[in-house]
Amino acid sequence: MNPAGKWFGWKDSLFEQRVLLIYILRWSFLGITTGVIVGTGVAVFLKMLAWAIAVWTQVWYYYFFLPVILGLNCWLMSVAAIQTAGGSDKVIEAIHQRDGCLQLAEMPVKIAATIITIAAGGSAGKEGPAAQIGATLASAWAKFLRVSRADSRKVVTCGLSAGFACVFGTPVAGAIFGIEVLFIGKILYDTLYPAFVAGLAGYYICRIIGIPYFYLQIHVEPTGYLIFQSIILGVVCGLAAIFFIKTINFCKHGFTCLHIAQQAKAFVGGIMLILIGYFASPLYLGLGLELFETGISGQSVAVVAFFWKTLATGITLGCGGTGGIIMPIIIVGTMTGNLFGQLFGNLDIAVYAVLGMVALLAAAVNIPVAAVVMAAELFGSDIIPYAAVSCSISYLISGHRSVYPSQIIFAGKIPYLCKDEGKSVSCAEGQVSFTSVEEDQIRQ
């Protein structure tokens, strides 16, 4: 072998390793600093929200104030000239269309609006605002460092991942969430490492500050029958996800069609939520953590629990309330799995509740990998095979629908459905097309 050629080969290899080392060091710094900043911001938000809920829920029939509180929320948003409540979908849109640029000045208003909405009894989650806080702080950090547009998108994605990780105490699932939620059919592996680092850093900051997290070890005996049940439950949760998405969209469209002032829409929505809380149960309002704990612990829940929680969430977000949508999805999924376990289960109902929770999350948000990892982090490794089956099937059943209209369809879920790659879910939802060859293959 030519000695000169061998030397130049080693030289190229050393240069490559040096470039990779610099890349790792650079993104270790960006990931860790982003995670620390986001973890601190989200921890403050979670502490404030917990305090507000603890104080406000002591008031007798606290949810009777919802019409006034939601009206105040709309007034606050209008004064700040904020058109939409945003949440994770706002972050996804910003990453796709504005290189992750988000306005730091809007964050305090959205935090206040979220806290008063949820504390007063509005059915919404805390993960959407937390993800937006994370992404907004990350965007400000990227601007301060004057990184490139491509790197800015990465940093904001890291902030999105860290925000999710901080809320649920799932740093690995949080990292995967950030790189999986932007597209249907694509995972951003080039952002995987910094997202992991940011998620871990944010999670540990929240633990240090004292944010509590929920973990429950689920023990499952491997059986072939449970695999079959996981398949059926995946189908059920896929259909439940479609119902959830359509109900949310129907409520938003319904309030949009009301030709009255936004504060009046909020008042009407508040009255409807009072009726749900009074005649059905106040458990369907607010974060719904008591409902979640009941379902996940294996206790039986009402047959119509998933319906009332879905409707309450649609009304809250449709009439002008501010908050996230993943926590309601998790609760509705838990209720669906719990009901399935009551009717058809031969194991602990908690097993089916967990499977329902992650399967509906995978279907409604199009994040099957993150959902399976989340199941493992929260409930242990025994649940992984069955969660993978349920999540994969529910993800396919839901089609190209999503609670996040700004998601981009990078690749169809199956070859025959939806030739709208490159479009957002809002532009392509429900469209199906086949070539003549594909039609012949389907008929055969």
C-alpha positions as CSV (number, residue, x, y, z in Angstrom):
1,M,0.0,0.0,0.0
2,N,1.2,3.5,-0.8
3,P,2.5,5.0,2.5
4,A,1.5,8.5,1.4
5,G,-2.1,7.3,0.7
6,K,-2.2,5.6,4.1
7,W,-1.1,8.8,5.8
8,F,-3.6,11.0,4.0
9,G,-6.3,8.4,4.9
10,W,-5.4,8.8,8.6
11,K,-5.3,12.6,8.2
12,D,-8.8,12.6,6.7
13,S,-10.0,10.4,9.5
14,L,-8.5,12.6,12.2
15,F,-10.0,15.7,10.6
16,E,-13.5,14.0,10.6
17,Q,-13.2,13.0,14.2
18,R,-12.1,16.5,15.2
19,V,-15.1,18.0,13.4
20,L,-17.4,15.5,15.1
21,L,-15.9,16.3,18.5
22,I,-16.3,20.0,18.0
23,Y,-19.9,19.4,17.0
24,I,-20.6,17.3,20.1
25,L,-19.0,19.8,22.4
26,R,-20.9,22.7,20.8
27,W,-24.3,21.0,21.0
28,S,-23.6,19.7,24.5
29,F,-23.2,23.3,25.5
30,L,-26.3,24.5,23.6
31,G,-28.4,21.5,24.8
32,I,-27.4,21.8,28.5
33,T,-27.8,25.6,28.7
34,T,-31.2,25.4,26.9
35,G,-32.3,22.6,29.2
36,V,-31.3,24.6,32.3
37,I,-33.0,27.8,31.1
38,V,-36.2,25.9,30.1
39,G,-36.2,23.8,33.2
40,T,-36.1,26.9,35.4
41,G,-38.8,28.6,33.5
42,V,-41.1,25.6,33.4
43,A,-40.6,24.8,37.0
44,V,-41.7,28.4,38.0
45,F,-44.8,28.0,35.8
46,L,-45.7,24.6,37.3
47,K,-45.2,26.0,40.9
48,M,-47.4,29.0,40.1
49,L,-50.1,26.7,38.5
50,A,-50.1,24.3,41.5
51,W,-50.5,27.2,43.9
52,A,-53.3,28.7,42.0
53,I,-55.2,25.4,41.7
54,A,-54.7,24.7,45.4
55,V,-56.1,28.2,46.4
56,W,-58.9,28.5,43.9
57,T,-60.3,25.0,44.3
58,Q,-61.0,25.7,48.0
59,V,-63.7,28.1,46.8
60,W,-67.2,26.7,47.1
61,Y,-68.4,25.7,43.6
62,Y,-65.3,27.4,42.2
63,Y,-66.2,26.5,38.6
64,F,-69.3,28.7,38.8
65,F,-66.9,31.6,38.1
66,L,-65.9,30.2,34.7
67,P,-67.9,32.5,32.5
68,V,-66.3,35.6,34.2
69,I,-62.8,34.0,34.3
70,L,-62.9,32.9,30.6
71,G,-64.1,36.4,29.6
72,L,-61.2,37.9,31.6
73,N,-58.9,35.5,29.8
74,C,-60.1,36.7,26.4
75,W,-59.8,40.3,27.4
76,L,-56.3,39.8,28.6
77,M,-55.3,38.2,25.3
78,S,-56.9,41.0,23.3
79,V,-55.2,43.7,25.3
80,A,-51.9,42.0,24.7
81,A,-52.8,41.8,21.0
82,I,-52.3,38.0,20.9
83,Q,-54.5,36.5,18.3
84,T,-54.4,32.8,19.3
85,A,-53.6,31.0,22.5
86,G,-51.0,28.9,20.7
87,G,-49.4,26.1,22.7
88,S,-47.4,23.4,21.0
89,D,-49.0,24.0,17.6
90,K,-47.8,27.6,17.7
91,V,-44.3,26.3,18.3
92,I,-44.6,23.7,15.4
93,E,-45.8,26.5,13.1
94,A,-42.9,28.8,14.2
95,I,-40.3,26.1,13.5
96,H,-41.7,25.3,10.1
97,Q,-42.4,28.9,8.9
98,R,-40.2,31.3,10.9
99,D,-37.1,29.4,11.8
100,G,-38.4,28.9,15.3
101,C,-38.7,32.6,16.0
102,L,-41.1,33.3,19.0
103,Q,-41.9,36.5,20.8
104,L,-40.6,36.5,24.4
105,A,-43.0,39.4,25.3
106,E,-46.0,37.2,24.7
107,M,-44.9,34.5,27.2
108,P,-46.0,36.2,30.5
109,V,-49.5,36.9,29.2
110,K,-49.9,33.3,28.0
111,I,-48.7,32.0,31.3
112,A,-51.2,34.1,33.2
113,A,-54.0,33.2,30.8
114,T,-53.2,29.5,31.2
115,I,-53.1,29.6,35.0
116,I,-56.4,31.4,35.3
117,T,-58.1,29.1,32.8
118,I,-57.0,25.8,34.4
119,A,-57.3,27.0,38.0
120,A,-60.9,28.2,37.4
121,G,-61.9,24.8,36.0
122,G,-61.2,25.0,32.3
123,S,-60.5,21.6,30.8
124,A,-56.9,22.0,29.5
125,G,-53.4,20.7,30.1
126,K,-50.2,22.2,31.3
127,E,-47.9,20.6,28.8
128,G,-48.8,22.9,25.9
129,P,-47.9,26.1,27.7
130,A,-44.8,24.5,29.2
131,A,-43.7,23.4,25.7
132,Q,-44.3,27.0,24.5
133,I,-42.4,28.4,27.4
134,G,-39.5,26.1,26.6
135,A,-39.5,26.9,22.9
136,T,-39.9,30.7,23.6
137,L,-37.0,30.8,26.0
138,A,-34.9,28.7,23.7
139,S,-35.7,31.1,20.8
140,A,-34.6,34.0,22.9
141,W,-31.4,32.1,23.9
142,A,-30.7,31.3,20.2
143,K,-31.2,35.0,19.3
144,F,-28.8,36.0,22.1
145,L,-26.1,33.7,20.8
146,R,-26.8,34.7,17.2
147,V,-26.7,31.2,15.8
148,S,-27.7,30.4,12.2
149,R,-31.3,29.9,11.2
150,A,-30.8,26.1,10.9
151,D,-29.3,26.0,14.4
152,S,-32.0,28.3,15.8
153,R,-34.6,25.7,14.7
154,K,-32.6,23.0,16.5
155,V,-32.3,25.0,19.7
156,V,-36.1,25.8,19.6
157,T,-36.8,22.1,19.1
158,C,-34.6,21.3,22.1
159,G,-36.7,23.8,24.1
160,L,-39.8,22.0,23.0
161,S,-38.4,18.7,24.1
162,A,-37.2,20.0,27.4
163,G,-40.6,21.6,28.1
164,F,-42.4,18.3,27.5
165,A,-39.8,16.4,29.6
166,C,-40.2,18.9,32.5
167,V,-44.0,18.5,32.7
168,F,-44.2,14.7,32.7
169,G,-40.8,13.7,34.2
170,T,-39.9,11.8,31.0
171,P,-36.6,13.1,29.6
172,V,-36.2,10.5,27.0
173,A,-39.8,10.6,25.7
174,G,-39.6,14.4,25.8
175,A,-36.5,14.4,23.6
176,I,-38.2,12.1,21.1
177,F,-41.4,14.1,21.3
178,G,-39.6,17.2,20.1
179,I,-38.1,15.5,17.1
180,E,-41.1,13.4,16.2
181,V,-44.0,15.8,16.5
182,L,-42.9,18.3,13.8
183,F,-43.6,15.8,10.9
184,I,-45.8,12.9,10.2
185,G,-43.5,10.1,8.9
186,K,-40.2,11.7,9.8
187,I,-38.0,11.9,12.9
188,L,-35.2,14.5,13.0
189,Y,-32.3,12.4,14.0
190,D,-29.8,15.2,13.5
191,T,-31.4,16.9,16.6
192,L,-31.6,13.8,18.7
193,Y,-28.5,14.3,20.8
194,P,-29.1,17.9,21.8
195,A,-32.7,17.2,22.4
196,F,-31.7,14.4,24.8
197,V,-29.3,16.6,26.6
198,A,-31.8,19.4,26.9
199,G,-34.5,17.1,28.1
200,L,-32.2,15.6,30.8
201,A,-31.0,19.0,31.9
202,G,-34.5,20.4,32.2
203,Y,-35.8,17.4,34.0
204,Y,-33.0,17.5,36.6
205,I,-33.5,21.2,37.2
206,C,-37.2,20.6,37.9
207,R,-36.3,17.8,40.3
208,I,-33.9,20.0,42.1
209,I,-36.5,22.8,42.4
210,G,-39.0,20.2,43.8
211,I,-41.5,19.5,41.0
212,P,-43.2,16.2,41.8
213,Y,-43.7,13.4,39.2
214,F,-46.0,10.4,38.9
215,Y,-44.5,6.9,38.4
216,L,-46.2,3.6,38.7
217,Q,-44.6,0.2,38.1
218,I,-46.9,-2.0,36.1
219,H,-46.2,-5.8,36.1
220,V,-47.5,-7.8,33.2
221,E,-47.4,-11.5,32.6
222,P,-46.6,-12.2,29.0
223,T,-49.6,-13.8,27.2
224,G,-50.6,-14.2,23.6
225,Y,-54.1,-13.1,24.5
226,L,-52.9,-9.8,25.7
227,I,-51.2,-9.2,22.4
228,F,-54.6,-9.8,20.7
229,Q,-56.2,-7.4,23.2
230,S,-53.6,-4.8,22.5
231,I,-54.4,-5.0,18.8
232,I,-58.1,-4.5,19.4
233,L,-57.4,-1.7,21.9
234,G,-55.2,0.0,19.3
235,V,-58.1,0.0,16.9
236,V,-60.5,1.3,19.5
237,C,-58.0,4.1,20.6
238,G,-57.4,5.1,16.9
239,L,-61.2,5.5,16.5
240,A,-61.4,7.4,19.8
241,A,-58.6,9.7,18.6
242,I,-60.6,10.5,15.5
243,F,-63.6,11.3,17.7
244,F,-61.5,13.5,20.0
245,I,-60.0,15.4,17.1
246,K,-63.3,15.9,15.4
247,T,-65.0,17.0,18.6
248,I,-62.3,19.6,19.3
249,N,-62.5,20.9,15.7
250,F,-66.3,20.9,15.9
251,C,-66.3,23.0,19.1
252,K,-63.8,25.5,17.7
253,H,-65.7,25.8,14.5
254,G,-69.0,26.2,16.4
255,F,-67.7,29.1,18.5
256,T,-66.1,30.7,15.4
257,C,-69.5,30.7,13.7
258,L,-71.1,32.6,16.6
259,H,-71.2,36.2,15.4
260,I,-70.8,37.7,18.9
261,A,-67.9,39.3,20.8
262,Q,-65.1,37.0,21.9
263,Q,-65.9,37.7,25.6
264,A,-69.5,36.7,24.9
265,K,-68.3,33.4,23.4
266,A,-66.2,32.8,26.5
267,F,-69.3,33.5,28.7
268,V,-71.4,31.0,26.7
269,G,-68.6,28.4,27.0
270,G,-68.3,29.0,30.7
271,I,-72.0,28.4,31.2
272,M,-71.7,25.1,29.3
273,L,-68.8,24.0,31.4
274,I,-70.8,24.8,34.6
275,L,-73.5,22.5,33.3
276,I,-71.0,19.7,32.7
277,G,-69.4,20.2,36.1
278,Y,-72.7,20.4,38.0
279,F,-74.8,17.7,36.3
280,A,-72.0,15.3,35.2
281,S,-69.0,15.8,37.5
282,P,-66.5,18.5,38.3
283,L,-63.8,15.9,37.8
284,Y,-64.2,16.5,34.1
285,L,-63.0,20.1,34.6
286,G,-59.5,21.5,35.2
287,L,-56.5,19.3,34.7
288,G,-58.5,16.2,35.6
289,L,-55.7,14.6,37.7
290,E,-58.1,12.9,40.1
291,L,-59.9,11.3,37.1
292,F,-56.5,10.2,35.8
293,E,-55.4,8.7,39.1
294,T,-58.7,6.8,39.5
295,G,-58.4,5.3,36.0
296,I,-54.8,4.4,36.1
297,S,-55.0,2.8,39.6
298,G,-57.3,0.2,38.2
299,Q,-60.6,1.5,39.7
300,S,-63.6,1.5,37.4
301,V,-64.7,4.8,35.9
302,A,-68.0,6.0,34.4
303,V,-68.8,4.6,30.9
304,V,-69.2,8.1,29.5
305,A,-66.2,9.6,31.2
306,F,-64.2,9.8,28.0
307,F,-67.1,11.7,26.3
308,W,-67.5,14.3,29.0
309,K,-63.8,15.0,29.2
310,T,-63.5,15.4,25.4
311,L,-66.5,17.7,25.3
312,A,-65.3,19.8,28.2
313,T,-61.9,20.2,26.5
314,G,-63.4,21.2,23.2
315,I,-65.6,23.8,24.8
316,T,-62.7,25.2,26.9
317,L,-60.3,25.6,23.9
318,G,-63.1,26.6,21.5
319,C,-64.5,29.4,23.5
320,G,-61.2,31.1,24.2
321,G,-59.6,29.3,27.1
322,T,-55.9,28.8,27.1
323,G,-54.0,25.6,27.8
324,G,-52.5,22.4,26.4
325,I,-54.3,19.5,24.8
326,I,-52.0,16.5,25.6
327,M,-53.1,16.1,29.2
328,P,-56.8,15.8,28.2
329,I,-55.7,13.3,25.5
330,I,-53.9,11.3,28.2
331,I,-56.9,11.3,30.4
332,V,-59.3,10.4,27.6
333,G,-57.0,7.6,26.6
334,T,-56.9,6.4,30.2
335,M,-60.7,6.4,30.4
336,T,-60.9,4.6,27.1
337,G,-58.5,1.9,28.2
338,N,-60.1,1.6,31.6
339,L,-63.5,1.1,30.0
340,F,-62.0,-1.5,27.6
341,G,-60.6,-3.3,30.6
342,Q,-63.9,-3.3,32.4
343,L,-65.7,-4.8,29.4
344,F,-63.1,-7.2,27.9
345,G,-60.1,-7.4,30.2
346,N,-58.9,-10.4,32.1
347,L,-56.0,-8.7,33.8
348,D,-55.7,-5.7,36.1
349,I,-57.6,-2.8,34.6
350,A,-54.6,-0.6,35.1
351,V,-52.8,-2.4,32.3
352,Y,-55.5,-1.5,29.8
353,A,-55.7,2.0,31.1
354,V,-52.0,2.5,30.5
355,L,-52.2,1.0,27.0
356,G,-55.2,3.2,26.2
357,M,-53.4,6.3,27.5
358,V,-50.3,5.9,25.2
359,A,-52.3,4.5,22.3
360,L,-54.6,7.5,22.1
361,L,-51.6,9.8,22.5
362,A,-49.8,8.2,19.6
363,A,-52.9,8.4,17.4
364,A,-54.0,12.0,18.2
365,V,-50.6,13.6,18.1
366,N,-48.8,11.2,15.6
367,I,-46.0,10.3,18.0
368,P,-46.0,6.5,18.3
369,V,-42.3,6.2,19.3
370,A,-42.5,8.9,22.0
371,A,-45.7,7.4,23.3
372,V,-44.1,3.9,23.7
373,V,-41.0,5.4,25.4
374,M,-43.2,7.4,27.7
375,A,-45.0,4.2,28.8
376,A,-41.7,2.7,29.6
377,E,-40.5,5.7,31.6
378,L,-43.7,6.1,33.6
379,F,-44.8,2.4,34.0
380,G,-41.8,0.2,33.5
381,S,-40.4,-2.1,30.8
382,D,-43.1,-4.8,31.1
383,I,-45.6,-2.7,29.2
384,I,-43.3,-1.9,26.3
385,P,-44.3,-4.8,23.8
386,Y,-48.0,-4.3,24.3
387,A,-47.7,-0.5,24.2
388,A,-45.8,-0.8,20.9
389,V,-48.5,-2.9,19.3
390,S,-51.4,-0.6,20.5
391,C,-49.6,2.6,19.6
392,S,-48.6,1.4,16.1
393,I,-52.1,0.3,15.2
394,S,-53.8,3.4,16.7
395,Y,-51.3,5.6,14.9
396,L,-52.3,4.0,11.6
397,I,-56.1,4.0,12.3
398,S,-56.2,7.8,13.0
399,G,-54.9,8.5,9.4
400,H,-53.5,11.9,8.6
401,R,-55.4,13.7,11.4
402,S,-53.9,15.5,14.3
403,V,-54.7,17.9,17.2
404,Y,-51.8,19.9,15.8
405,P,-52.9,21.3,12.3
406,S,-49.4,22.7,11.7
407,Q,-47.8,19.2,11.5
408,I,-46.3,18.5,8.1
409,I,-47.1,15.3,6.3
410,F,-43.6,14.2,5.2
411,A,-44.6,10.6,4.3
412,G,-48.0,8.9,4.2
413,K,-48.7,6.3,6.9
414,I,-49.4,3.7,4.2
415,P,-48.6,3.9,0.5
416,Y,-52.2,4.2,-0.6
417,L,-53.4,7.0,1.6
418,C,-53.1,10.8,1.1
419,K,-50.8,12.0,-1.7
420,D,-50.3,15.3,0.1
421,E,-46.7,14.9,1.3
422,G,-45.3,18.3,2.1
423,K,-48.6,19.9,3.2
424,S,-49.7,20.6,6.7
425,V,-52.4,18.6,8.3
426,S,-54.8,21.6,8.1
427,C,-54.5,21.6,4.3
428,A,-54.5,17.9,3.7
429,E,-56.7,16.4,6.3
430,G,-59.2,13.9,4.9
431,Q,-57.9,13.9,1.4
432,V,-57.4,10.4,-0.1
433,S,-56.1,9.6,-3.6
434,F,-55.0,6.5,-5.5
435,T,-53.2,5.9,-8.7
436,S,-54.7,3.4,-11.1
437,V,-52.1,0.9,-10.3
438,E,-52.7,1.2,-6.6
439,E,-56.5,0.9,-7.1
440,D,-55.9,-2.4,-8.9
441,Q,-53.6,-3.6,-6.1
442,I,-56.2,-2.8,-3.5
443,R,-59.0,-4.6,-5.4
444,Q,-56.8,-7.6,-5.7
